[in-house]
Amino acid sequence: GSQFAAMAEYVEKTMQEMVPELDDLKRKSIFNEEELRQIVKRRRDFEYGLQRNTSKHQDFLNYIRYEVAVECLRSRRSKALHWRRKTISDFAGLRRMHIIFDRGVRKFKGDTRMWYQYVDFCLRSGSTKVLSRVLLRALKFHPREVHFWLLAADRELKCGHIKAARTLLVRG
């Protein structure tokens, strides 16, 4: 029915937004036609999976795990081909992983595991600006989660925001 049509429209819009990145990967010879077709197919399958009402925490993590693998391969091949100048495909992977995590924590606000996995991902990927925002959002939904308070305070200290860190520790 119309729900499926809306889902299909959303997925196709998401797939369309990947075109500049895919073109860039092709232009730089990082992936060949067949590999790009596979990537598109897998992403489309994942996107449909996340759109279903029955999607689970694990569906988001499987998609992210796949994107991490694609990104590692892209990065390795890019280095091997000596691409120095950064182009759209150099940023798209990380951006997509953040978007998937963001959708995951929106859908599973109450799942602290999902928030911790997002926090961990931000730390590992060096996404410090995003990390601060994610921690503040996590605290909004989980004000009793001591670990989030400590992580948020630690973030503020690392950024040299002593007063903000003290405020967080006093509130937490």
FENWOWO-V322397 format. One record per residue. N is the residue number from 1. RES is the residue in one letter. PSI is psi in degrees with one decimal (* if undefined). D_LAST is the distance of its C-alpha to the last C-alpha in whole Angstrom. Layout:
n=N res=RES psi=PSI d_last=D_LAST
n=N res=RES psi=PSI d_last=D_LAST
This chain:
n=1 res=G psi=-156.2 d_last=47
n=2 res=S psi=-27.0 d_last=45
n=3 res=Q psi=-41.9 d_last=42
n=4 res=F psi=-39.4 d_last=44
n=5 res=A psi=-43.0 d_last=45
n=6 res=A psi=-40.4 d_last=42
n=7 res=M psi=-47.6 d_last=40
n=8 res=A psi=-40.3 d_last=43
n=9 res=E psi=-43.8 d_last=43
n=10 res=Y psi=-47.1 d_last=39
n=11 res=V psi=-44.5 d_last=40
n=12 res=E psi=-36.1 d_last=43
n=13 res=K psi=-44.9 d_last=41
n=14 res=T psi=-42.7 d_last=39
n=15 res=M psi=-39.8 d_last=41
n=16 res=Q psi=-39.5 d_last=43
n=17 res=E psi=-16.3 d_last=40
n=18 res=M psi=-13.1 d_last=41
n=19 res=V psi=-48.8 d_last=44
n=20 res=P psi=-39.7 d_last=44
n=21 res=E psi=-45.2 d_last=42
n=22 res=L psi=-40.7 d_last=45
n=23 res=D psi=-41.6 d_last=47
n=24 res=D psi=-43.9 d_last=46
n=25 res=L psi=-37.0 d_last=46
n=26 res=K psi=-46.2 d_last=49
n=27 res=R psi=-37.5 d_last=50
n=28 res=K psi=1.5 d_last=49
n=29 res=S psi=33.6 d_last=50
n=30 res=I psi=-40.3 d_last=47
n=31 res=F psi=145.7 d_last=48
n=32 res=N psi=174.6 d_last=51
n=33 res=E psi=-48.3 d_last=52
n=34 res=E psi=-43.9 d_last=52
n=35 res=E psi=-41.8 d_last=48
n=36 res=L psi=-38.9 d_last=47
n=37 res=R psi=-43.2 d_last=49
n=38 res=Q psi=-45.3 d_last=47
n=39 res=I psi=-46.0 d_last=43
n=40 res=V psi=-44.3 d_last=44
n=41 res=K psi=-47.9 d_last=45
n=42 res=R psi=-44.1 d_last=42
n=43 res=R psi=-41.6 d_last=40
n=44 res=R psi=-43.3 d_last=41
n=45 res=D psi=-45.9 d_last=41
n=46 res=F psi=-44.4 d_last=37
n=47 res=E psi=-44.3 d_last=37
n=48 res=Y psi=-39.8 d_last=39
n=49 res=G psi=-41.7 d_last=37
n=50 res=L psi=-25.8 d_last=34
n=51 res=Q psi=-22.8 d_last=35
n=52 res=R psi=146.2 d_last=36
n=53 res=N psi=-25.1 d_last=35
n=54 res=T psi=7.0 d_last=35
n=55 res=S psi=142.8 d_last=33
n=56 res=K psi=163.8 d_last=30
n=57 res=H psi=-48.4 d_last=27
n=58 res=Q psi=-30.6 d_last=30
n=59 res=D psi=-39.5 d_last=32
n=60 res=F psi=-44.1 d_last=29
n=61 res=L psi=-36.4 d_last=29
n=62 res=N psi=-39.9 d_last=33
n=63 res=Y psi=-46.2 d_last=33
n=64 res=I psi=-43.0 d_last=31
n=65 res=R psi=-41.4 d_last=32
n=66 res=Y psi=-45.0 d_last=36
n=67 res=E psi=-34.2 d_last=35
n=68 res=V psi=-43.5 d_last=33
n=69 res=A psi=-44.3 d_last=37
n=70 res=V psi=-43.7 d_last=39
n=71 res=E psi=-40.4 d_last=37
n=72 res=C psi=-43.7 d_last=37
n=73 res=L psi=-44.4 d_last=41
n=74 res=R psi=-47.1 d_last=41
n=75 res=S psi=-43.9 d_last=40
n=76 res=R psi=-46.2 d_last=42
n=77 res=R psi=-36.5 d_last=45
n=78 res=S psi=-42.7 d_last=44
n=79 res=K psi=-44.3 d_last=44
n=80 res=A psi=-32.5 d_last=47
n=81 res=L psi=1.9 d_last=49
n=82 res=H psi=40.4 d_last=48
n=83 res=W psi=118.7 d_last=46
n=84 res=R psi=-45.1 d_last=45
n=85 res=R psi=128.3 d_last=44
n=86 res=K psi=134.2 d_last=41
n=87 res=T psi=-178.8 d_last=42
n=88 res=I psi=-39.1 d_last=40
n=89 res=S psi=-15.9 d_last=40
n=90 res=D psi=-21.2 d_last=38
n=91 res=F psi=-20.4 d_last=35
n=92 res=A psi=-39.4 d_last=35
n=93 res=G psi=-52.1 d_last=34
n=94 res=L psi=-42.7 d_last=31
n=95 res=R psi=-44.1 d_last=31
n=96 res=R psi=-42.9 d_last=32
n=97 res=M psi=-40.6 d_last=29
n=98 res=H psi=-41.7 d_last=26
n=99 res=I psi=-41.9 d_last=28
n=100 res=I psi=-44.8 d_last=28
n=101 res=F psi=-42.9 d_last=25
n=102 res=D psi=-44.3 d_last=24
n=103 res=R psi=-38.3 d_last=26
n=104 res=G psi=-46.2 d_last=25
n=105 res=V psi=-22.9 d_last=21
n=106 res=R psi=-43.2 d_last=23
n=107 res=K psi=-35.6 d_last=25
n=108 res=F psi=56.2 d_last=23
n=109 res=K psi=-38.5 d_last=19
n=110 res=G psi=-4.0 d_last=18
n=111 res=D psi=100.2 d_last=19
n=112 res=T psi=-31.6 d_last=16
n=113 res=R psi=-44.1 d_last=19
n=114 res=M psi=-43.1 d_last=21
n=115 res=W psi=-44.9 d_last=17
n=116 res=Y psi=-38.2 d_last=17
n=117 res=Q psi=-36.6 d_last=21
n=118 res=Y psi=-44.3 d_last=20
n=119 res=V psi=-47.5 d_last=18
n=120 res=D psi=-42.7 d_last=20
n=121 res=F psi=-43.7 d_last=23
n=122 res=C psi=-43.1 d_last=22
n=123 res=L psi=-47.3 d_last=21
n=124 res=R psi=-34.4 d_last=25
n=125 res=S psi=0.4 d_last=26
n=126 res=G psi=24.6 d_last=25
n=127 res=S psi=70.7 d_last=24
n=128 res=T psi=-36.0 d_last=21
n=129 res=K psi=-43.7 d_last=21
n=130 res=V psi=-40.2 d_last=21
n=131 res=L psi=-46.5 d_last=18
n=132 res=S psi=-43.5 d_last=16
n=133 res=R psi=-42.3 d_last=17
n=134 res=V psi=-43.3 d_last=16
n=135 res=L psi=-41.0 d_last=13
n=136 res=L psi=-37.6 d_last=12
n=137 res=R psi=-40.7 d_last=14
n=138 res=A psi=-40.6 d_last=13
n=139 res=L psi=-32.1 d_last=9
n=140 res=K psi=-39.6 d_last=12
n=141 res=F psi=-21.8 d_last=13
n=142 res=H psi=64.6 d_last=11
n=143 res=P psi=-17.4 d_last=8
n=144 res=R psi=0.3 d_last=8
n=145 res=E psi=95.1 d_last=9
n=146 res=V psi=-41.3 d_last=7
n=147 res=H psi=-38.1 d_last=9
n=148 res=F psi=-39.8 d_last=9
n=149 res=W psi=-45.9 d_last=6
n=150 res=L psi=-42.9 d_last=8
n=151 res=L psi=-42.7 d_last=11
n=152 res=A psi=-42.3 d_last=10
n=153 res=A psi=-43.2 d_last=9
n=154 res=D psi=-41.4 d_last=12
n=155 res=R psi=-49.0 d_last=14
n=156 res=E psi=-41.2 d_last=14
n=157 res=L psi=-44.3 d_last=15
n=158 res=K psi=-29.2 d_last=18
n=159 res=C psi=0.1 d_last=19
n=160 res=G psi=18.3 d_last=19
n=161 res=H psi=79.4 d_last=16
n=162 res=I psi=-46.2 d_last=15
n=163 res=K psi=-43.3 d_last=14
n=164 res=A psi=-40.3 d_last=12
n=165 res=A psi=-43.6 d_last=10
n=166 res=R psi=-43.8 d_last=10
n=167 res=T psi=-46.1 d_last=8
n=168 res=L psi=-43.0 d_last=6
n=169 res=L psi=-36.4 d_last=5
n=170 res=V psi=-43.3 d_last=6
n=171 res=R psi=-40.8 d_last=4
n=172 res=G psi=* d_last=0
